[in-house]
Amino acid sequence: MIGSSPYRFHKDNRLLDAAAYERVFKKATRSRDKWFTVLCRENNNEAARLGLAISKKHCRAATTRNRIKRIVRESFRLNQAKLAGLDVIVINQSAAQTGNNRQLFDSLQGHWQTCGTSSANQDAQE
């Protein structure tokens, strides 16, 4: 394959260790709705990085948890240019297991917008 699509979800786009998650959890901008809580914090990279915290507590069925993860990853993949320079963690709410794919995708679009604007506001303050 020649070249690399800017929409690929590479290993560089994932939060890989506990320290990276902890850094975001300690000081993050939060966005919450019925479906998800999204935490975001600036990183020192050009790339956006995604971490998932899709808990069994809020979604018992493994197939449903996997569906939610696929939707989050796909939405992030398509919007990673807007989120450049951010570490993002997505946490599911109980209602996410009953939402259809379109509802979850639309919810994430709103969260990405919030994270992108909060990032721009932080840049303006510095």
C-alpha positions as CSV (number, residue, x, y, z in Angstrom):
1,M,0.0,0.0,0.0
2,I,1.4,3.3,-1.0
3,G,1.1,6.2,1.4
4,S,-0.9,6.3,4.6
5,S,-4.4,7.7,4.9
6,P,-4.7,10.5,7.4
7,Y,-7.8,8.8,8.8
8,R,-6.0,5.6,10.0
9,F,-6.1,4.7,13.6
10,H,-2.4,4.0,14.4
11,K,-0.8,2.8,17.6
12,D,0.4,6.5,18.0
13,N,-3.3,7.5,18.3
14,R,-3.9,5.3,21.5
15,L,-3.2,6.0,25.1
16,L,-1.1,3.0,26.0
17,D,-0.2,3.0,29.6
18,A,-1.6,3.8,33.0
19,A,0.5,6.9,33.4
20,A,-1.0,8.4,30.2
21,Y,-4.6,7.7,31.5
22,E,-3.7,9.1,35.0
23,R,-2.3,12.3,33.5
24,V,-5.7,12.9,31.7
25,F,-7.8,11.9,34.7
26,K,-5.9,14.3,37.0
27,K,-6.6,17.5,35.1
28,A,-9.0,17.3,32.3
29,T,-11.8,19.2,30.6
30,R,-15.0,17.2,30.9
31,S,-17.9,16.9,28.6
32,R,-20.9,14.8,29.7
33,D,-24.2,13.8,28.3
34,K,-26.7,10.9,28.6
35,W,-24.4,8.5,26.6
36,F,-20.8,9.3,27.5
37,T,-18.4,11.3,29.6
38,V,-15.4,12.5,27.7
39,L,-12.2,13.8,29.3
40,C,-9.7,15.7,27.3
41,R,-6.3,17.3,28.0
42,E,-3.6,18.7,25.8
43,N,-0.6,16.5,25.1
44,N,2.8,17.4,23.8
45,N,2.3,15.7,20.5
46,E,0.8,16.7,17.2
47,A,-1.4,13.6,17.1
48,A,-4.6,13.1,19.0
49,R,-4.7,10.0,21.3
50,L,-7.7,8.0,22.4
51,G,-8.3,6.0,25.6
52,L,-11.4,3.9,26.2
53,A,-12.9,3.2,29.6
54,I,-16.0,1.2,28.5
55,S,-16.9,-0.5,31.8
56,K,-18.7,-3.8,32.5
57,K,-20.5,-2.0,35.3
58,H,-22.4,0.2,32.9
59,C,-22.7,-2.4,30.1
60,R,-22.8,-6.1,31.0
61,A,-22.9,-7.7,27.5
62,A,-19.5,-8.0,25.9
63,T,-21.0,-7.7,22.4
64,T,-22.6,-4.4,23.4
65,R,-19.3,-3.1,24.9
66,N,-17.5,-4.1,21.8
67,R,-20.1,-2.3,19.6
68,I,-19.7,0.9,21.7
69,K,-15.9,0.7,21.4
70,R,-16.1,0.3,17.6
71,I,-18.3,3.3,17.3
72,V,-16.1,5.4,19.5
73,R,-12.9,4.4,17.6
74,E,-14.6,5.1,14.2
75,S,-15.9,8.5,15.3
76,F,-12.5,9.4,16.7
77,R,-10.7,8.2,13.6
78,L,-12.9,10.4,11.4
79,N,-12.4,13.5,13.7
80,Q,-8.8,13.1,14.8
81,A,-7.8,16.2,12.8
82,K,-10.0,18.4,14.9
83,L,-8.6,16.8,18.1
84,A,-4.9,17.2,17.2
85,G,-2.7,17.7,20.3
86,L,-5.3,16.3,22.7
87,D,-5.4,13.1,24.8
88,V,-9.1,12.0,25.0
89,I,-10.7,9.4,27.3
90,V,-14.2,8.2,26.6
91,I,-16.3,6.7,29.5
92,N,-19.6,5.1,28.8
93,Q,-22.8,5.8,30.7
94,S,-25.4,3.2,31.4
95,A,-27.7,4.6,28.7
96,A,-25.1,3.9,26.0
97,Q,-26.0,0.2,25.9
98,T,-29.5,1.1,24.7
99,G,-28.6,3.8,22.2
100,N,-28.5,3.1,18.6
101,N,-25.4,3.7,16.5
102,R,-26.6,7.0,15.1
103,Q,-27.4,8.4,18.6
104,L,-24.0,7.4,19.9
105,F,-22.2,8.8,16.9
106,D,-24.0,12.1,17.2
107,S,-23.3,12.3,20.9
108,L,-19.6,11.8,20.2
109,Q,-19.6,14.5,17.5
110,G,-20.8,17.0,20.1
111,H,-18.1,15.9,22.5
112,W,-15.4,16.3,19.9
113,Q,-16.7,19.8,19.2
114,T,-16.5,20.6,22.9
115,C,-13.0,19.2,23.3
116,G,-11.8,21.1,20.2
117,T,-13.2,24.4,21.4
118,S,-11.9,24.0,24.9
119,S,-8.5,23.2,23.5
120,A,-8.6,26.4,21.4
121,N,-9.6,28.4,24.5
122,Q,-6.7,27.0,26.5
123,D,-4.3,28.0,23.7
124,A,-5.7,31.6,23.7
125,Q,-5.1,31.9,27.5
126,E,-1.5,30.8,27.3
